[in-house]
């Protein structure tokens, strides 16, 4: 149709097209996440002469840490976390790659969250450009970008047992951040769930930081991590209790005081004195921004669960969006089968009364029976008649369905902990 003049259709005067103000700032490349992958991506873009903004939510405020966002800090942060100036200095010093970013002229925004991201598409043609919503504790604004690199990393897989909602139950990522990036961990004696590479490296880090590691608990009959790390942990006097699973975390007003474990096959309950229980069962790619954008994702049994569909360069299904680092997938020996072994053992020993979603006080039984939280009062007759079997018969369930029916993951963590139980 070359040479044919196309008719210019009038714009609906009530449409928002052309009426939205441009964002407060604009950068050629927006990089989300200042880990090694994010810093490398930012430096590469800056090296091409592009304007770059590097955003990272750390150091998080003490209030967010108290809500266990973004990591499961488990109430084990010291009061030092409340000194924001000290924390920014501490975090910057613990991330040596940041100095190269500053030297390259990259705008670095620490303690800054991304609360949304949008690119033009069906239903979003009114956008003046691709935009991201940014926020600090005292400001919120929109930043336009030409391209974005999502390098948000991974968070801990959180599985529940009796008492797992109490202070002292932390994730491996949260423990690592408090021991290194923040230097603000309040615990002394740690029991660790898992025996894969993540659990073994967490144990060695804790020992190097002067903590006592009471034991590693492994649901399978043998340690799952590399033999050299297993030998190193054993040489440092840490036992790996194989074929066992947590029965409950024993707590007092300050949180965890002991972990009770029981053999998977049944038997005598053992009490392990500790003030912290660390979940080191696996990592989950943080794909929430990609979900917001509508990027294609897929379930990969060997890369941490749901991961973005991308090519070897990190290009996603959305032209302006790339991924880098652990949010693109985390390789784990055993993958989903290992996680399911833990989940089945915890269900067999702990039953349906343990909380699946701490924020909304939804139990495992509530999820299976599709019950709404008790604080909402009695269910309608129609809702009470629903169950998981009926939902599965209606078609493949998704997370939004589970949120509507049970409110699971509707609280402050917004699914960062409970999302797995609703998948």
N, C-alpha and C positions, 0 to 999 in steps of 0.2 A: 504494500500500500504506500510505497514511497511516492512523495509528491502530492498525496491526498491531504487536503486540509481537514483536520479534525474539528468537530464542533466543540466549542467551549461551553460546557453546561453551566448554568448559573448555580451559585452556592446558596443553599437554604439560609436565609438571613437569621434563622433561629439556631443554626448550627454553630458549634464552638470552633470550627475550622478557622485557623488564622487569628483566633482571639486569645489563646493562652499565652501568657507572658513567657518570655524565654527564661531559662533557669538562672539562678544567681551567678553561676560560674560555668565555664565550659573547659574541658580538657580533651586532648586527642585520645588519650588512653587512660582509663580508670582501672586500677588494679585493686582488687578486694582481697586482703589478707597479706600480712607482711612476714610470712614465714619464708623459708629458703626459696620455694618456688615462686612466690609472689615478688620477692625482691629481685630474683633473677629476671622475671618477666618485665618488671619496671625498668631495670637497668638496660635491658635489651631495647625497649621502646625509646628510652631517653637517648640511647646511643644512635638511634635513627633520626634524632632531631625533633622528636615529638614532645609535646607537653604532656606530662604524666602526673597523676595524683595517686599516691599509695595510701590506702585506708586500712586501718586495723582497729578492732574494737578493744584491744588490750592497751593499757590496764583497765579492766572493767571496774565500775564503781563498787563500793562495798555493798550497796543495796542489791545490785545485780548478782554479785557473788552469793549473797544471802538467799537469792532465788534459784541458785545453781544454774545460772545462765552466764556465759555460754557453755561452761563445763560444769561437771558435778563436783563442786568444791566441798559439799558435805559438812558445812559448818566448821571446817577445820582451818580457816584462815585466821591469822593473828590480827589484832587491831591495827597493825601497820598498813593494812589494806585501805583503811580510811584516810590515810595521808596521800591525797592524789598527786601532789607535787613530787613526793618521794617515790611514789609508784611509777610515775612517768620516767623519772630519772633511772629507776631500777630496771624497768622494762627496756628502755633504750640501751642501757649498758649491757643487758643480757642478750641483745640481738645485734651482734657486731656488723652484720650486713647493712644496717641502717645508715652507718656513717658513709658508706659508698653511695647510698641513695641521696643523702644530703649533698655530697660532693658533686653528684651528677645533676643537681638542680631540680630534683624530684620534690614535689610538694608532699610531705609526709604528714598524715593526719592520724595520730594515735588517739586512743580513747574515743573513737568515732565509730558509730554503728551505721550500717546500711539497713534501713527499714523497708526498702522496696526498690524495685528496678523495673523499668518498662522500655520497650522498643516499639516502634510503629508496627502495626499489624491490624488484623480484623478487630474492629471496635476501638482501635487506638490510633486512628489516622489523624486525630487532632493534635497529636504531640508535635511541638516545634522541632524536637530532636529526641534521641534516646536520652533518658533521664534516670538518675538514681536519687533516692531520698536518703539524706545523711542526717545524723543527729549526734550531738554531744549532750552533756548534762544541762547545758543552758541555751542551746540553739538547735534549730532544725531548718534545713534548706534543701533545695534541689540543685543537683550538679548535672549538667549535660555532658555527654561524651560521644566520641566517634566510635570507639571500640572499648570493650571491657574484658578484662581477664579475671575470671573467678578463681581464686586460690584460697578458698576458705578452710581447707584442710579437712580433718575428720574429728569426730567426737567419740566418746566411749559408748559401747553397747551396754545398756543398763537393763538387767533382768532383776526381778523382784523376789524377795523372800521376807518372812516376818521380821520386822524391824529395819528393813532396808530404807525406809523413809526417815529414819532418825539421824541426828547429827553424828558424824563419824563415819558414815558410809560415803566414800568418795570414788570418783572415777580415776583411772590411770592418767588421763590427760589433765584432770584437775590437780591430782597430786604432783605430777611433773611440773605444772605451771607454778604451784605454790612453793615447790622446792627450788626451782631454778629461776624462772622468769620474775617471780615476785619475791622470793626469799621470805615467805610469810606463812610457813606451815606450823600449826600449833600441836600436832600429834607427836607421840613418842614411840608407840609400839603398833606395828602394822601387820595385819593378816591380809594376804593377797589371794583373790580368786582367779584361778587359771594357772597354766604352766607353759603357755606358748611363749614366743619371743617377747611379746609385749609384757607379760607378767614377769618373766625372768629379768628383762632389762629394768623394769620398775623396781624389782627387789634389789638389784645391784645399785641402782641410783639411791634408793632409800638407805642402804647400808653405807654408801659413800658419804651421805649427808649426816651420818651419825645416828640414824634411827635403828631400832630393833625390829627385825622382821620375824614375827612369831612363827609363821608357816605359810606355805603356798598350798592352796586347796585345789585339787584337780578331780573332775568328775570321771575321767577315763582312768584306765588301769595303769597307765604309764605317762610320764611327762611328755608334753607335746612339742616343746621347743628344741632348738639346736642342742646337740649333745655337749658342745663345749660350754654353752651357757648353763646347762643343767649341772655340769661338773663344777663350774665356778661357784654357783649358788650353794651347792652341797659342800664345797671346800670351805665356804665361809660360815658353815654351821647352820644352814637353813634347811629344814625338813620340807619335803613335798608330800603331802598326804593325798595319795591317789585313791580313786574309787570312792570319793567322799563328796558331800554336798552340804551347803549351809542349811541348817534347820531354822535358826533365828539369830538375830543380833540381840544380845542382852544389853539393856541400856539403863541409865539412870537420868537424873536431871541434866547432866552434862553430855549425854549421848552414849555412844557405845562404850561398854566396859569389857565385853567378851563376845566371842563368836562361838555358837554351838554348832557342831557339824555332826553328821551321821553318815554311815556307809550307805552307798547307793543301794546295795542289796539289803539294807536293814541291819540293825544291830545296836550297839551301845553308843549313846550320845557322848561326844567329847567336848569339853569346854576349853577354849583357847583364850586366855586373857590378852586383851588388846584394847586400844582406844580408837583404832581406825581399821575399817575394812575397805580394802581397795578392789574395785571391780576392774579386772584386766582381762576380760573375756574376748575382746575384739574391738575394732574401730569401725565407725559408720561414716561414710563420706557425707559431708555437709552440703546438701544440694538444695536447700530451701530457696535460695535466690534463683536457682535454675528452675525450680518449680514455679516461682512467681512469674518468671519470664515466659513460661510455657515451653521450655526446651524439652526435647525428647529425652526420656530416661528409660532405663531397662534394668531388670533384676539380673545381677551377675552373682552367682553362688560363690565365686572365688575372689571377688573384689570388694567385699564388704556390704553387699546388699544392692540397693538401688543406686545406679551410677548414670552419669550423662552419656548419651550416645555421641561419640566424638571420633574423629580420625586421629592419626598418629601425631598430628601437630596440635591437638587439643581443640580443634574447631568443632563447635557444637552444631546442632540443627538450626541455630539462629546465626545469621551471617555476622553480626556485630559482636558475638559472644564467644570467647574461648575459655578453656579451663586449664588449670595447671596444678600439679601436686596431688595430694591425697584426696581432694574432692573429686578427682577423676576416677578414683578407685584405689583400694588398699588390698594388696595381695596378702592372703592369709592361708597357710596350709590347713586343710580341713574345711575351710570356708563355712558355708551354711550348715553342713552336717554337724560340725563341732558345736555351733551355736544351738542347734536343735537338741543335741545331746544334753546340754546344760538346761535348756528350757524344760525338756521332758522330766529330767531328774528333779528340778525345782518344783514342778507341778505335782509330781508323785509324792514328794516329801512335805511340801507346804500347803497343798490343796488350793482351794479357790478363794480363801479369805485374805490372802496377801494382796496388798495394793498393786494394781497395774499402773494406775495413774495417780501420783501423789497429789498433784495440783487440784484435781477434781474429786479426790477420794473415791475413785472407781476401782473396785476389786477385780481380780481375775474372773470371778464368778459373774460379776456384772457385765463384763465384756462378752463372755460366752453366752449369757442369757439376754444380752442387749437391754439391760436395765439402765434407766437414767439414774444419776446420783440421788442419794436419799434426801439431800437437802432440798430437792425440788418437789418433794411430797409424793403422794401416791400416783402411780401411773394410770393412764386411761386403760380401759378394758382392751382396746385394740392394740395398744403398745405392749401391754402385759402378755399378750398372746404371741408376740414375736419372739423368735430365737435365732441363733446363729445358723442352724440348719435351714430355716426358712429363708434367711438372707442369702445363703449360698445357692439355694434352689432358684432364687430370682435372677441370679447372674453373678459374675465375679465381683466380690466386695472391693471397695476402695476406702481409703482413709477418710474421705469426706463423709461417706455413709456412716462410718463408725463414730465420727465426731457428732453428727446430727442425732444419732440414736442414743449414745451413751455419754457424750461430752468428753470422752477420753481425749487427752492432749489439748484441751481448750483453755488450760490455765496459763500461768506466767511463762512456763518453759515452751509453750506453743509447739509441743511435740518433740522437742529435742531429747526428751527422755522416753516418753510413752509411745512415740510413733511406731516403734517396732511391734508393740503388742497389738496394734490396730491394723497391721499389714496382713 
